[in-house]
Amino acid sequence: MQYFKTKRLSLAIIAALTTTAYAGEVQNTEQDEAMEVISVLGKRVSYANNSTDDSMKNQQASIGNVMDLIDYLPGINVGQGDAFGGDDYTTTISMRGFVIDRADQQLGITVDGVPNGGSAYAGGSKANRYLDVENTRWVEVGQGSADIASASLDALGGTINFVSSNPELDRGAQFAYTTGSFNARRYFARFDTGELFGHTSAYVSVSDSYNNRWIGTGSNGHSDRFHMEFKSVTELDSSRFTARLSYDDAHEDNYDYRSLEQFYQNPRWDGLTNVWTGDPDIDQNFAEAWSTLRENTLFYVKSEFYLTDSLELDMTPYLHLQNGRGDWLPPYQVFAADASGNRIQRGNGVSRTTFTHVDTNGQPILASDADLTGATRVSSYRHTHYDKTRYGTTANLSWELGAHRLRSGIWLEHQDRNQIRDWHEVLDPKVYHYFDNTPYWVQFDDDYRQRVAKYYLQDQMQFGDMQLTLGVQQYRVSVRRTDNFDAGNNGRLDSNSSLLPSAGLVYGLTPSIELFAGYSKNFKAIPDTLLNTVGEDFSELEPETADNIDLGLRYFGGDVNASLTLYQINFDNRITLLTYEELDGAPDYLSELDGTYVNVGGVRSKGLEASLDWQLSHNLSLRSALTLNDSTYTDTINGYRQGDKVAAVPETMLNLGLHYHDGNYRAGLSAKYTAEYFGAAKRLDTAAGPVWNRDVIPAHTIFNAYLGYEHSLNGNGLFKGVDLALVLNNISDKAHISGGQEGAYLLGAGRTISATVSLSF
């Protein structure tokens, strides 16, 4: 690979790391189950995978977003617009050239193995909608591949599984209060029942969080989140039953993306305003009116049956309910008309004209050259409503048969989703964005019905020190769209996969060193939003697929553990959403899709990931992760050129962390270095000729630190213990770009401090 020849310094670092290796306290799965060992290096399987640990939780504020936990693992970059991750609209994740952002959802997310329902802003829900940081046991990341039983329609580049903590076996309660930068405050309470009836334990938790946007002051927007969780575990002689319920109600005022030029002009302002002026042309960027409102409820019951000593069955039916809204403040109203020129209140009609004034009779002034003397200025509050009901089940059967472990399973899901966009009159733009609850125009009202069926079969064979795994899976996905205004726009789109093979090898060279190699063909279903493109022929459209190859070593020592992985991925049939067009610096509010879907060919990624955990002493450990990634386009199509770098994906990242813990005191200092990379790849035509790879995102290093003290009170007083924690993020207040998508970047938050006091009862 020519790429590695140009990275000799980085390879020298990796060589040094692999000789000193990667550690991590080996943790068994919940309740000492006799299952695969999990450590920071992940499971001992035939594909690259890593898991988070307590040190990664310690260096994040409890008010923060659970998605940020994985930012310290190899191959991953998490970008947030908000200092505490309180803006789903601007959350981005990249891993091995695959991304989750507003344009693409190429990484699968599950919670306790339950599918999250997609990660898109419009109707999706990332893990932060289901989990608080305190209730997260760990996060398992399968870079490239994933366990064959994983249930996701987006897992082109791997799967991220968030594992919730189990109830404590002793009864107790916890209360915590967090305060911090940007008026941050958070209340958290959890009660554990302890063991009930000799076989059941449970907990319930509640949290309430608030913080202002880190940009600006005053009416600069905020994030407000109320969250509840319940979980119970019942252990019987030959079965286990786990029930979990989460509820999340969030109001998030958004951040806006910036160009690279705007970043250099002012890296502390995203273009949104914090003062109401009464001028709609200015107030369309008022931060409090760029909002995401979401309410999510997820419930599942997992039943595990140990039928014989060699036969196990688990079934997990689940239900997910979501409703929400996205807000914008267009500086005009819309006159939608039928073929006769009459104004309509539903549907796009045959013409749409915008107007900014009404006459003394309240009638729209449509002529561009009209006399506006005595006219009244008008504007709109645009709402997009999301409503989704999703239910399904996963079922898996495992059979130990001599040297074979046979696994088979199925995932079934039914989803009904409705999306409505309506426009409301702002009652008096001079005063505020108070609006008429009855919309003056409903732009669209669409129903989507999706059916999913996945089934798989796998054989894991053990031959002495060698483990060989062969598997195959297949997806069948059907989507129907119903346009509730125009039946002529109804559509159906099937995206069934072929048989998707996987194969893997794990070979124990010594008791401490293992070699692994794996191949998998991954699949992403065509998203239902493509059916919004009225009149387009999808007959030739193919679902996206990716061929993943991993080759690596793991070392499990006493004080040193390490992993090293080489990978290559071929990604075909890439479909992407070009982001909304800007008109005079503002979004095109009339665009139905907020962008346009195009096929941009394929992507080839190759690279190296290394992890190191070195227990320097009983109390002190060093952890590190290095990522080298080279992702390029494989076709010249739709403005992208073969051989160019894939946009907005960091190529070189290095994490270093030093952690101290002596039982009562804990402290840590970490740094993440991100080298410069190209932010845009689509051809830009200029007077001097076409420009391809451009927007060099500057390199940056972000330092974080934490301090903590825990003290147990053994007396008979009110409290059992107290815990004090201080977290500092971006200590040097470094101005940087934290992520984003092609040509549209997120301003990284400045220095952020939070402190938490936690009491146990």
N, C-alpha and C positions, 0 to 999 in steps of 0.2 A: 504494500500500500504506500503509494508515494506520499500520502498525507503524513504518515508517521516519520518519514525521512526528514521532514521539515520541522519536526518537533523534538529535536534531540535533547534540549534542556528539560522539557517537560518529561520526557521518557527517563532521563537521568533521575529526576525527582521520584518518579514512580518506582524505578529500580531500587532506590534507597528505601522507599516506603515498604516495598514487598519484602525486603530483607529484615526490616524491623517489625513490620506487620500491623494488623488491625485488631483491636480488642473489643470488648463489650461483654458485659456480664451476661452469661447465658441464662435466659429466662425460660422456664417451662410454661406451657400454655395454662389457661385458667384451671385452678383447683387440681394441680398436679396431674393433669391428664397424660396418659401415655401416648403422646402424639409427637409430631416432628418438632425438633428443637428449634426455637426462635432466638436469635441474637440480633445485634446491630447489623450483622452480615445477612440476616434473614434465614430462610429455611435451607436445609441441605438438599437442594433440588437441582434440576438440570438447566435452570435458567437464572439469570442475574436477578437478585432481589435483595432488598434491604429493609430494615425496620427501624422505627424511631425508638428512643429510650428516654429515661427521665431527664437527662441533661438537656435534651432538646425542648422539653416542656419547661424546664427551669429558666431558660433564656428567652422565654416568651411571656409577655404579660397575660394574666388570666383573662383579661378583657379581650384578648386578641382572637384572631380567626384560626380555627383548628387546621385550616389549609396550610398555614405558615409552618407547621411542624415539619413538613417534608422538605423545606427549603435547604436543610443542612445535609441531605442525602445526595450521593453522587448522581450526576446526570440531570438534576432537577433545578429549575429556576422558577420561583414564585414571585410574581409582581402584584403589588396592591396599590391602588390609588390612595386608600385611606391608611393613616398611621397604624390603626388597629385592625385593618382588614374589614372595615365596616362598609364596603361598597362592592357588591357583587358585579355591578356594571363594569368595573375596571379591574376585576381579578383575572390574572392571566397565569398560566402554567406552561412551561416548556420542558420537554424531556426527550432527548435523542432526536430532535428535529420535529417532534410531534407537539401539538399545543392544545390548550383549552383557552379560548378567548371568545370575543363576540362573533368572530368569523368562523372558527373551527372548534369542533369537539372531537378530539382524536385520542383521548385518554379515558379509560373507563374508571368510574368511581362506584364503590360499593360500601355499605355500612353493615358490618357483621355479615358480609356476604350477600346482603340484600341490595338489589340494583337501585341506584339513586333516581332513576327516571330521566337521565340526561343532565348535562351541565350547561346548556345554553342559557343565556340571559332570558330569552323569551320562552318561559315555561319550564326551564330546567331548575335543578336544585343541587348545589354542591354540598359537600359534607358539613359545612358550617351551619346549614339549616337544620341539621339533625343532632349535632353533638356540641357540648361544651368541652373546653380543654380539660377541665378537672375530671370529666367522666370518660376520657379517652385513654384506654389502656396502652395502645400503641397503634402505629400505622404501618401496614405492610405494603411495600411498593414492588411490583414486578416490572422491572424496566425491560421493555421490548415484548416479553412474553408474560404469561400469567398462568395460574392454575387453570386447568382445562374446565373446571366446574364454574369458573367465574361467570357471573351473569351481567353482561353489559353489551349495548349496541354500539359503543364508541371506542372499544379497546384496540385501536390500531397500533398504538405504541406502548401498550401495557395497561395494567390495572392498579389502582390505588385503593386498598381496602382499609377502612377505618374501623378499628376494633374497640367497642365500648367496654368499660370496666365492669366487672361483676360486683354484686353486692358483697359487703363485708359480713363475715360470720358472727361478729360481735355487734350488738346494738350500739348506736351512737349517732351523734349529730355534728354537723359542721356549719359554721357561719363565717363568711369572708366578706370583707369590704375592700374595694380597690379604688384608689384615686390616682390621677395622673395628668399628664399634659393635655391641652386642648379640652379642658373642662371634663375630662374623663371621670366617670364614676360607675361603680358596678357593685351590686349586691348578689351574693350567692349563698344558698342554703341547701344542705342535703341531709336527709335522715335515712339511716340504715336500720332496718328492723332487727337485724341479727337473725339467728336461726329460729324458724317457726315450725312447729309440728314435727320437728325432728328431720325435716327434709327440704325446707323452703327458706330462702332469704330474699330480701328485696330492698330497693331504695327508691326514693323520690327526691328530685332536686328541682330548684327554681332559681333562675337568675334574671336580673334586670340590668341592662347596660345602656350607657349613654356617653357620647362624645361628640364634640364639634368637629367639623372638617379642620384639618391642620392648616389649610390655606385660608388666610384672612381672619377677621374677627367680626363680632357682632352678628348680623344676619347672614352668616356664611354657610349655613346648612349644618346638618347633624346626622348622626346615626343613633337610632333608638331600637333596642331589641329586648323582647321578653321571651324567655325560653324555659321549657319544662321537660323533664325526663323521668320515666319510670322504668324499672327493670326488675324482673324476678327470675329466680332460678330454682327449679325443683329437681332434686336428685333422688331417684328411686333405684331399686336394685338393678334393673336392667334397662333403665330409660332415663332421660333427662328432658325437661321442658323449660324453655326460656321464652319469656314474654317481654317485649320492649315497646314502649310508647314514647314518642317525642313530639313536642309541639313548639313551633317557633313563629313569632310574629315580629316582623322587622320593618322599620321605616328607615330607608337609607337615602340621603341626599348625595347625588353623584359628583364625580370629578369629570373634567373633560380631558380628552387626549390633546397633546400638543405636537407640533412639528419640531424637528430638530432645531430649526432656526428660532422658533419661539422659546425652546429650552435655553438656548444661549442668551436670548434677550433677557429672560427672567425665569430662572429655575424654581421660583417660589410662587408662581401664579399660573393657574390653569385657564385663565380667560373668563371665568365665571365671576359675577359681581356679588357684593354683599350689602348694597344700599339700593332701596327701591326708589327709582327716579320719577316714575310716572310716564316715562317715554318707552313704549313697547319695543322699539328697535334696540334699546339698551337692555331693558328688563327681560328680554327673551333669554338672556344669559344669567338671570338671577339664580343664585345657587339653590335657594330653597324650593325652586320650582322644577329642578332636575331631580326627579325622585324615583326610587324603587320601593314599592310596597309589596311585601310577600308574606303569606301565611301558609305554613306547611305542617302537616300532621302525618306521621309515619308510624304504623303499628305492625308488628309481626309476632308470630308464635312459632318457635322452632321446636320440633319434636325429634328427639334422637332415640333410636331403639337399637339395643345390642341384642340382636335376634339369637345369635349363637356366639361362640368364642371367635368365629371367623367371619361373621356376617353382620354388617351394620347398615342401618337405614336412617336417613334424616329427611324431614319435610319441613318447609318453611313457607306457609302462606303469609301474605302481607297485603296491606292496604295503604295507599298514599293519597292524600287529599291536598290540593294546592289551589289557592286563589290569590290574585295579586293585581298590581297595576303599575304601569310605567308612565311618568308624566313629563311633558314638555310644554313650553309656553310660546307658541308661534305668534309673531307680531302682526297677525292679520286674521281675518275670517275667510271662510271659503264659501263661494257660491257654486254649488254643484247643480247642474241642469240636465234635463232630459232633452230628447231630440227636438222638442218644440220650444226650448229655451226656458221652460218653467223650472223654478228652483225645487229641488227635491231634498228630502231629509234622510234618505236611506240609499246607500249605494253610490258608486262613482258616477253613474249616469254617462252621458256622452261628452260632457265638458266640465272643467273645473276652473274657476276664476277666483283669484284672491282679491280682497279689497281691505282697505285700512280705515275707511270712514263711512258713516251713515249720515243721511240728511236729517232735517228736523223731524221728519215723519218716521225715522228709524229705518229707512230703506237704504240698501247698499248703494254706494256710489261706485260704479264699475268703470266709468270712463277715466282713462289715465290723465286726460287734460281737463277734468271737471273743476269748476270753481269750488273750493273747499271752505269758503266763508260760511261760518255758522255750523259747519259739519262737526260731528263727534268722532273722536278717535276710538277704534275698537281693536280688540285682540282676542286670542283664543287660549284655552287651556286644553291641550290634547292628551287624552287618556287612552292607553292600550290596556285592555283587561285580559287577564289570563285565568282560566279555570280548568282544572284537571282532576280527573279521578282515575286512579291507576291501581289495579289489583292483579295478583298473580301468585305463583308458587314456584319454589325450586324443590327438587327431590333428587337425592343421591343415594346410590347403593354401592357398598364396598364389600368385596368378598376376598378373603385371604385363602388361597388355594395352593399350598405348597410354596414354591418359589415365586408364585404369581400373586399380585394384588390387582384384582379386576375392579374397575370402577365404571359405573354408568350413571347417567342422570338426565334430567329434563328441566327446562325452564319454560314456563308458560306465563304470558302476561297479556292483559287486556287494558287498553288505555283509551279514555275519551277525553278529548281536549277541545276547549272552545277559546277562540280569540276574537275579541271585539275591539274596534277602535272608534271612539266617539270624540266629538269636538264640542266644547262648552264655551259659551260666551263669558268672557271676563266682565263682571258687572260694572266696574269702573277702573280702567287701567291706571288712572291717576292715583288711586288709593292703594291697591294691592291686587294680588291675583285671586281674590275671592271670585267664585264662578257660579253660574246658574247650574243647579243640579240636573236640570233637564237638558240633554244635549240638543244643539240646533242641527247637528248632522252626525249620522253614524256612517263612517266610511266603509267598514266591512264587518261582517259577522260570519265567521267560519267555524265549522265543526270538523274535528279530525278524529278518526277512529283507527287505532293501531292494534294489530294482533301480532304477537311474537311467540315463536316456538323454537327452542334450541334443544338439541339432544347431543349427547357425546358418549363415547366408549373409550376406555383406556386400559392398557395392561402394563403394569409395572413389575418387571422381572428382576430377581436378585440372583446373581451368579458370583458367589464369593464376595470379593471386594467391589464388584461392578454391579451397578444398577442400570437397567435399560428400560426406557419408557416409550411406548408407542401409543398414539391416540388419534382419534378423528372426531370432529364435531361438525355440525351443520346448523345454520339459521334459516328460518322461514319467517319473513316479515311482510306484512300487508298493511297498507295505509289507504284510507279513503278520506277524501275531502268533500264536505258539503258546504256550498256557498248558499247561505240562507237568504240571499237577495237575488241570486241569478243561478238557476239550476244548470245553465249552460256552462258554468265554470266548474261544475263538479268534476272530480277526477279520482283516479286510483293509481297507486304506484306500488308494485311488488319489488322487493329487493332480497331475493333468496340467494343464499350463498351456495357455492359448490361444496363438496366434502372438503373440509379444512384439516389437513394432516398436521401432526406434531410428533416430534421424536426427541429423546434426550438421553444423555449418558452421564452418570456420576461414577467416578472411579476413585477409590481410596488408595492413593499412592503409599501413604503411611497413616498411622492413627491420627495424625495431625493435619495432613495435607490431602486435599481431594481435588481432582480435575473434573470439570463439568463442561458439557457441550450440549447445545439444544437448538432445535429448529421448530418454528411454528409459523403457520399461515394465519394471519389475523384478518378480521373483517369489521367493517363499519356499514351499518344500514344507511340507505339514502334517507336524509331527514325529511319529515313530512312538510316542512316549510317550502320545499321545492315546488309543491303543488300550487303555491301562490302564484307561480309564474304562468299566467293564463296564456294558453295557446301554444306553449312550447312542447315539442315532441321529445318525450323521454324514452322512446323505444330503444335508442342506442346507448342510453345512459347505463353504466355499470357501477355496482357498489364498489366502494374503495376497499382495497386489500393491501396487506403488507407482509412480506416474507422476512422473518426475523431469524438471525443466526447469532448465537452467543458461544463464546469459547473462553473459559476462565479457570482460575485457581482460587481455592479458599484455604486459609491456614488458621487452625484453631489451636492456639498455644496456651500456656499458663498465664503469662502477663501480656502477651501480644497476640492479637488476631488480625487477619488481613484478608482482603479479596482483591482480585484483579480480573477484569473482564474486557475482552475484545468483542466488538459486535459489528455486524453489517446488516442493514435493512434496505429492502427495495419496496418502495411504496408506489402503487399503481392507481390510476384512475382518480387522481386527486380532484375533489370538488370543493370549491371554496366560495365563501360569500364576500364579495367586495364591499367594504364598509360604505356607509351612507356618504353621499356627495355633500361637500360643503358649498353653500351659496353665500358669497359675501361673508364668510367666516361663521355661518350658522348652518345647522343641519337642514337638509331638504325634508321638511316636515310632511310633505304630501306623499313621499315615497312609501308604498305599501309594505315593502319588504325591509325598509331601512338598509337596502343594499341590493346587489345583483349576484346571482350564482353563476360561476363560470367553472369550466374544467381547465386546470392548469397542468395537466399531464401528471408526471410522477416525480418522486423524490428518492434520492439514494443517500443514505446516512451510513457513516462508519465512524468508529471512535473507540475510545478507551475510558474505562471507569475504574477507579481504585479507591479502596477504603482502608483506613488504618485506625486501630484503637490500641493504645499502648498504656498499660497500667504501670506508670512510673514508680509508684510506691503504693502503700496501702490506701492512702488518702488522695492521691493525685493521678490523674489520667490525661492522656493526650489523644485527641481524635482529629481525624483529617479525612477529607474526600477530595479527589481530583477528577475532573471531567475534561476530556478532549473530544470534541465532536466536529465532524465535517459533513454537512448536509448540503446537497446540490440538487438543482432541478435536472431531470433527465430528458426533458423535451423542450423544444422551442414552440410555445403556444400561448395565445392570448396575452402577449406582452411580456412573457417570461422566457428566458434564454437558457438553453441547455448548458450545463456546467457552471452556472452562476450560483452563488451562495443563497440558501434559503433565507428569506427575510426574518428578522426579529428573533433569531435563535442564537443565544450565546455559544461560542465555540470553545472557550476555555474558562473553567471555573475552579477555584481552589478554596476549600473550607479548612480552617484550623481552629481547634478549640482546646483550651486548657481548663480542666475541671477539678475542683477540690471539694472533698466531702469527708467529715470526720464523725458523722452521726448527729451532731447538733448544728454545726456550722457548714455552710456550703457557699461556694463562690465559683465563678467562671468567667472567662474572657474568650471571645471568639471573633474571628474575622472571616469574611467571605470576599474573595477577589473575583471580579468578573472582567475579563479582558475585552477590548473593543471588538465590535462586530457590526455587520451591516444591518441597518434597520429596514431597508426597502430594496426590492428587486425588480418590480414591474417597470418596464421601459418608460422613461420620461422623455418626451420629445421636446427639445429645446432648439433655439435658433442655431446653436452650434452643432446640432445633431443629437441622436439618441443617447441617453444616459441610462446605464443598467444598474448594477449594484451601486448603491449610494447610501447616504445618511450613515456615516460612521459613528456609531454610538460610543461615547467615550468610556474608557476603562474606569473602574472605581473599586474601592475597597470599603466595606462597611464593617465597623466594629460594634460589637454588642457585649454587654456584661450583666452579671446578676450577682446579688448577695442574698443570703438567706440564713435564718436562725430558727431552729425548732426546739421547743422545750416541753417535755412531758411533766405533768403535775400528778404525782402519785398519791396525793392526799385525798381527802374526802370533800374537797371544795367544789365549787360550781363547775369549773373547767377541768377537762382532762389534759389539755395541752394548748399551746399557742405557737403559731408560725408567723414569722415576719419575712417578707420578700420585697426586694427592690430590683427592678429590671430597667436597664438603660439600653435603648436601641439607637443605632447610628450616633455613637458617642461623639464623633468628630464633626457632626452636623454637615456631613458631606452632601452637596448637591449632586444628584445623579438621576439617571433614567432607570426605573426599576423593572420595566417590562413594557407591554403594549402589543401592538400589531403593526402591520406594514404601514410606514409613514405616519403612524399615530401612536404617540408614546406617553407613558405614565411618568409623571414627576414623582420621584422618590421622596418620602416624607423626611423631614429634618429630625433633629434630635428629639427623642421621645422618652419620657420617664414615667414609670408607674410604680406604686407601692401598694402592697396587699397585707392586710392583717387578717389572719384566720384563727378562729377559736374552735376547739373541739369540745364536745360535751359528753 
